[in-house]
């Protein structure tokens, strides 16, 4: 690997994503809370990697709040509410290579406020 500055932004994202995913994995007892952040929306899933199964999947398209950060927090609360209804209380947080700030952090805080433990 050469000098870090010579890598593109997408290279650095890919390295971060691979480093994060190499350390965590979801199970039936403790699924992986996976985050995908596009420019406009944010998407979350609860995944059991051992069985290759997705328990829940949501996005913030139907949340009628103007601020993207506020929508992410509301999405975290909604995800936690539905996960607790399915008797899922503990998860492993997969930030997906994104930095833990802004919408990713708001989503995590909303999920914790809703009752998920990670």
C-alpha positions as CSV (number, residue, x, y, z in Angstrom):
1,X,0.0,0.0,0.0
2,X,1.4,3.4,-0.9
3,X,0.9,6.7,0.7
4,X,-2.6,7.2,2.2
5,X,-3.0,10.5,0.5
6,X,-2.6,8.9,-3.0
7,X,-5.8,6.8,-2.5
8,X,-9.0,8.2,-3.7
9,X,-12.0,8.9,-1.5
10,X,-13.7,5.8,-2.7
11,X,-10.6,3.7,-1.9
12,X,-10.5,5.0,1.6
13,X,-14.3,4.3,2.0
14,X,-13.7,0.7,0.7
15,X,-10.8,0.2,3.2
16,X,-12.9,1.4,6.1
17,X,-15.9,-0.7,5.0
18,X,-13.8,-3.8,4.7
19,X,-12.1,-3.2,8.1
20,X,-15.5,-2.7,9.8
21,X,-17.1,-5.8,8.2
22,X,-14.2,-8.0,8.9
23,X,-14.7,-7.5,12.7
24,X,-18.4,-8.0,13.0
25,X,-21.0,-10.6,12.0
26,X,-24.7,-11.0,12.8
27,X,-26.4,-14.0,14.3
28,X,-30.0,-15.0,15.0
29,X,-29.6,-14.0,18.6
30,X,-27.7,-10.7,17.8
31,X,-28.3,-9.6,14.2
32,X,-26.2,-7.0,12.4
33,X,-27.8,-3.5,12.1
34,X,-26.5,-2.5,8.6
35,X,-26.6,1.1,7.5
36,X,-26.6,2.4,3.9
37,X,-26.5,6.1,3.4
38,X,-27.4,7.6,0.0
39,X,-27.4,11.3,-0.7
40,X,-31.1,11.6,-0.1
41,X,-32.2,8.6,2.0
42,X,-30.8,6.3,4.7
43,X,-31.6,2.6,4.7
44,X,-31.2,0.1,7.6
45,X,-31.5,-3.7,7.8
46,X,-31.3,-6.3,10.6
47,X,-29.4,-9.2,9.1
48,X,-28.5,-12.7,10.3
49,X,-25.3,-13.4,8.5
50,X,-25.1,-17.0,9.7
51,X,-28.4,-17.9,7.9
52,X,-28.2,-15.3,5.2
53,X,-31.5,-13.8,6.2
54,X,-32.8,-10.3,6.6
55,X,-35.3,-9.8,9.5
56,X,-36.2,-6.2,9.0
57,X,-35.5,-3.5,6.4
58,X,-36.5,0.2,6.4
59,X,-35.8,3.5,4.8
60,X,-36.7,7.1,5.7
61,X,-38.7,7.8,2.5
62,X,-42.1,7.9,4.4
63,X,-40.9,10.0,7.3
64,X,-42.2,13.6,6.8
65,X,-39.4,15.5,8.5
66,X,-37.4,18.1,6.6
67,X,-34.0,17.6,8.2
68,X,-32.1,14.5,7.1
69,X,-30.5,14.1,10.6
70,X,-33.9,14.2,12.3
71,X,-35.3,11.7,9.8
72,X,-32.4,9.3,10.6
73,X,-33.1,9.6,14.3
74,X,-36.8,8.9,13.7
75,X,-35.9,5.9,11.5
76,X,-33.8,4.5,14.3
77,X,-36.7,4.8,16.7
78,X,-39.1,3.1,14.3
79,X,-36.6,0.3,13.6
80,X,-36.1,-0.3,17.4
81,X,-39.8,-0.3,18.0
82,X,-40.4,-3.0,15.3
83,X,-37.3,-5.0,16.3
84,X,-38.4,-5.1,20.0
85,X,-41.8,-6.3,18.7
86,X,-40.0,-9.2,17.1
87,X,-38.2,-9.9,20.3
88,X,-34.8,-8.6,19.1
89,X,-33.1,-6.5,21.8
90,X,-29.4,-6.8,21.1
91,X,-27.8,-6.0,17.7
92,X,-24.3,-5.4,16.3
93,X,-24.0,-2.0,14.7
94,X,-22.5,-2.0,11.2
95,X,-21.9,1.6,10.1
96,X,-20.9,0.3,6.7
97,X,-17.7,2.3,6.3
98,X,-19.4,5.6,7.0
99,X,-18.0,7.8,9.8
100,X,-19.9,7.8,13.0
101,X,-21.3,11.3,12.7
102,X,-24.3,13.1,11.4
103,X,-27.0,10.8,10.1
104,X,-25.3,7.6,11.1
105,X,-24.9,8.8,14.7
106,X,-28.5,10.1,14.8
107,X,-29.7,6.7,13.6
108,X,-27.7,4.9,16.2
109,X,-28.9,7.2,19.0
110,X,-32.5,6.8,17.9
111,X,-32.2,3.0,17.9
112,X,-30.7,3.1,21.4
113,X,-33.5,5.3,22.7
114,X,-36.0,2.9,21.2
115,X,-34.6,0.0,23.2
116,X,-31.9,-1.7,21.2
117,X,-28.7,-2.5,22.9
118,X,-25.3,-2.2,21.1
